[in-house]
Amino acid sequence: MIGSLELGGSQSMIMNIYRKIDREKLQFDFIVDHPDRMYFADEIHKLGGKIFIMPTFVGSNVLEIRKKWKEFFLDHQEYKILHSHVRSYASLYLPIAKKFGITTIIHSHSTSNGRGATALIKNILQIPLRFQADYFMACSKCAGQWLFGKRIVRQKNFFIIRNAIDLEQFAYNADVRIKTRKELGIEKEFVLGFLGRVTAPKNPWFVLDVFNEIKQRKKNVKLLFVGDGELLQEIKESAKDKGLAKDIIFTGTKGNTFELYAAMDAYCFPSLWEGLGISLIEAQASGLYCVCSENIPNEAIVTDLVEKVKLDKGAAIWARKILQYQKYNRKCTSDLIRKAGYDIRENARWIQKFYLKIGKSI
């Protein structure tokens, strides 16, 4: 259960694993409740996976949600494991899965639901999860503690699953950099990069503020803004209002992110909260110097290329930090990132072995 198949952190993590497992032994099928966000759908079908659509939870349709999940398990009794990457209302369907003899896994990818009434409802609905699931997983220790509590994190049925990447693909390549910058028309500029879903937790407004401060200090600069999301149009309008639009390249959602990292000169990651921050791992794999907020878990900082700066220091300080690294030699960081547990090949082998082991024990 993944919610949507858009190009996001948890989706990328799952797809990275899916591509590397032995699909003769193990197959992933997907349940989503946002059928309008289907970036990975074609690839899933090519890999042999099926996609099922469930109604979106809106708070008032609890009975409908339970009814549809019960019908699903009645119609599909071939499944042995349900791995839920949706947490907000998983407490409604995990008990139903268990009644059908299915082993359940709940996976935490965040450290906050934000604020307001919706966040409060999610927080309440999430409480039963720690008593319902058979196994608990998280992208970082803090993400696990936030959703499950400290007691669960100390148990033997809790596992940290690193949001691993293909290190060979993301390793910096000078030829790829030259080619990509030429295609984007940024051959001589200093390029600040941002990549992520354009939503409130990623703090995209602050990226514009930092870029604005950089422009005050340096000529011939560009912002490579990669991603899509509910705030994208608002960010574009804000860029126009600030007089920045002509110097920003909005690429939207892209699959060739390793090429875009290669084209950047520095990376800005000012998230308000993160379960891990897989794009920061990718940026480090590309040898990029990165400035990130204090809200990024330490597990995501695996090289000496990252500097944490508090958001309340302001955009001007961030700009000065970034401009300190206008010229530096991109280096290979693959060994460091592999040692930290972010090699997708090793992670895929582990999770395949785990699935097969618990599948046979059912």
Phi, psi and omega in degrees: 000117186237350179087295177218168178245033177284171182275084179235179184297309182292322178296317179297320178299314181294317180293324176301317178292314183303321181292333188260344181287163174278101186282359169283335181258334190212136180230141175259129165243155192236136171250129179231155176238010174230078184291357177273356181237087192232040184308318185269003188302312183298318180294321178300315179297322179294329180275001176096007182272157176251154179234127179244143183253129174246157177295147177288135178284125182239008178097321183262000185245041180302314182296319178297317180301311181297320180297315182294320179292321177297317178298322180298312182290331174294321182278339185229076182272009179279346186276142181250333185227135171244116179251109184260121174261358170267131181248333193303320179226023179298336180296345178279328185250343178299317178298327179293316178301318182294326177296335178266013176076020182268133174286133186246141177232132174245136191235127179261128179241009186215178176229012180194153171255005183086210182231169176099182185296319181298317179298320179297317179297316178299317180301319180291315181296334183281340184304316182294343186303322183293346178254353188256318189284155175277325181225151182234133180227156179205157180279347177201165180297317182294326176294323177292315180296323181297316185273322189253341185092161185294328182296315180297319183297336179272353184276162183285345179264017173251136181223139171268121178251106181297140175284080190280162182226168175278100187297325179296321181291319186273350179303138184299135179227116184297323179295320178296321178300311181299314181297313184292318179295325178294317179297326182272352180073036182230050187290328185245351186282157167278124189245116171272139182242148170219137178218128178165173174291135184274078181227168185304317181301333181280350176057052184294336179298322181293327176300317178296320180296318179296316180297322178299319179293323178296319180297330178290338186253343186213137176273164173061056179236153178224154172248122176263104188253106189250121176143170179222165180160180189295339183258003186301313181296322178296321179292320178298318179295320178295321178299320177296315182298327182273357181074028184254347192304322184292343181251013179243132175257106176270110184270342189073198179286131181227144177270340184266048187297330179299327177290323182288321175299319180299329182282343183278161175251336178204159186233134183246124186222079189263042186301146175281328171202153180209142170288320175215293184107069186297330181294334176290324174296315180298317181297319178294323179297331178274002178077022182276142170284133187232139169245125183231166181281169179290353184273359181276129178301145181298336179298339181274353181255099189240004176223176177270017181270357186249135173235125176275133177227131180295142180296327182286356172291336176096159185296328182296318178295317178301317180299316180295321178299315182295317183289347174296337186245045179293327181227118175202156182276121177294133183238162178280125182245009188304317182297318179296317182289323176296317180298328180281354175098022185250023176271118186298329181295316179291319180295319180296320177297318181295311185289329175297315179298320180296311180301313183295324180294311183285333177295321180286339183275351182284000000 
